Amino acid sequence: MQNSKNIGWKATSKIGVVAAGGMKAVEAGIQILEAGGNAADAAAATILALNVTDHGECSIGGEVPLLIYDAEKKEVKSLSGQGRAPMSQDAIDWYMENGIPNRDIKMAPVPSVVDLCTTTLKRYGTKTFEEIVSPTLALLDTGEREWHPKLAMTLRRMVDEEQNTSGSRKQKVQAASDRFYGRNGANSDIADELESFYIEKGGFLRRNDLASHVTLVEQPVTVDYKGYTVYKCGPWTQGPYLCQALRLLEGFDLKGMGHLSADYVHVVTEALKLAMADRDEYYADPDFVDVPISRLLSDAYTEIRRPLIDMEKASHEARPGDVENMIPLKTDGVFRPGIGGTTTCVVADRWGNVVSATPSANVHFEDNLGGSTGVSYGNRLRSLNTTPGHPNCIEAGKRPRITLTPTLVLKDDTPILAISVAGGDLQDQTTLNLLLNFIEFDLLPETAVRTPRFATAHHQDSFDPHPNREQTFKEAGSLTINDSMKTGVRDELSSRGHKVRAQAGPVAVPVMLYVDQDSGTYYAAGDPAAGRHADGLEES
C-alpha cells in the first residue's frame, strides 16, 4: 500500500485514481484498487473511511448519493443513499405542530450510508464487505475518540454476519447489511441498539424504519450541453437545477465573453438564480410528488425563461416560473425577500468504471456519539419543511430534498468528468464553475479547482425548515467572489446591482476527475486550499 505521506492534492494515472477529503480515506480507496478492486469497491471503501477521517462532515448515520458509470453495461445509474423520515404519522404530526428541530435527534433520517455501500458492492463491485471495510477498521482501531471502538464493533458484527452466511458473494454482502438494519432474518442486535439510542435521545426512528430502508437505484436526470451529457441525481436532490442552468446558458456565448469577465460572471449568476428559484418551488421526493422535471428542462420552458436574464442588471427577486402553464413567472411565486458539513469522493479504475459520490451528515457536536453502536446521526430532515401543500413538506417515509449532488459527464457515451463538491447550497454553483472552466475554457482539474470561483445566496436556505418559505431566503442579489478576481470585474458587477463580497478562502470544496479519452489517462485533483487529496496507481 502506498504511504499516505506521499498523497497530495492532484494525481495522474492510467489505471486508477481517487480524489476525496481526508488523506487516509484516499489511501483506503487506493488500497482497494491496488488489490484488484474496481471503482465501486474503492468508492465504498473510501466512503466508509471518510466517515472516520472527515467525521463531522459525514457519518455512518448520514447519507451519500452516488452516480456510477458501469463500463460493461455502458450506462450511468443514480443510487439514492438518502434515508427517509420516520414512518410514524404521530411523528409527522409532531413535526407539523412543533417544527423540525436543530441539534436534536429528531432531525435525523434513517441512516443510509451502510446500505448505499453494500448496494454498490452487490451491484457493481467485486470485493467482500470484509475487504472494503478493512481500511476503516484499521483507522478506528488506532483512533482515540470515544465512538471509535464502538463503531468498530458494529462493523465487525456485520463482517461476522457476512462470514457466517452461506451463498454467493452478493448474498453474503446483503447479509452484512441486513445485520445493521435488522431485516431478512439476520441478527437484529445492531438495529435493537440503534432503536434504544433513538428512544433514549427522544427521537422518532424505530426498528421498522431501519428494516424498511432500501437504496433505490434510479435513472439519473440528464441534459446535453455543447456535445457533453451531464448526469445528475433526481429531484430528491438539488442536482437537476444545474441542468436547468446549463439549458439557460446555451443561449449565450460564454467563451466569447471571456473567462471570469463581468459579463460571464453576471450571466452565470443570473441563470443560477432562475434555476434555484425553480428548485425551491418544485423539487421534492418524486416518490411523493409529481416533479415536472421534463417540462422544467424542455426547450419551450427554457426559451420563455431565458429572456428574464437582464445583462445590465442583477435580479433582487425570487422568480420561479409557472411550468404547468408555460408562463415565465409564477403569479403568486415572485417575491422580493427582505450552511452545514459535507465531504467529497470521485474514483476511476483501469476498466473504465467511474464513480462520483457526496457523503454528508452535518455532525457538529460532541454529544452525538451514537450510543453503543458508535453510529452518530445526521440532520437531513431539516432539508424538508413544514409548509402544508409544499412539494417538500415532511411526510411519513419521505426523502428530504437534499443539497448533496454528485456529477458525471459523458462525451460520445464515454465518461470524461466526475465532480463532487461539499458546501450545502454552494455545491452545484461550484460544480457549474468547474464544468464551464472545462467545457468553455479547456481547464483541466488541477487548474479548474484552483481558479477563482463565485456563488450567490439568492435562494432559500436548504437547511431551514420554516413553514414560511419567504423567510428562509438568504440574501437577495448577493454575489460572493474570490478576492483574487480582478478589482475592475468586481466593481463592474457591483455597478449592475450585485451585492459583491470578496472572499479570501475557498468558495465550497471541490474534487474533480478528468478522463483523457484519447490516451486513457485519468487526471484527478482536489482544491488544496480546501484540504482535498488525490492519488493514483502507478503502473508496474
PyMOL commands that set and color helices and strands:
alter all, ss='L'
color gray80, all
select helices_A, chain A and resi 4-6+23-34+39-53+89-98+105-107+113-124+129-141+148-163+169-181+189-201+207-211+240-249+254-257+262-282+293-296+299-308+371-373+380-383+424-439+445-448+469-472+487-495+528-530
alter helices_A, ss='H'
color red, helices_A
select strands_A, chain A and resi 10-13+16-20+58-63+66-70+75-80+216-218+221-225+228-232+345-349+354-357+360-361+407-411+414-422+454-455+478-482+499-503+509-516+521-526+533-536
alter strands_A, ss='S'
color yellow, strands_A
deselect
rebuild
show_as cartoon
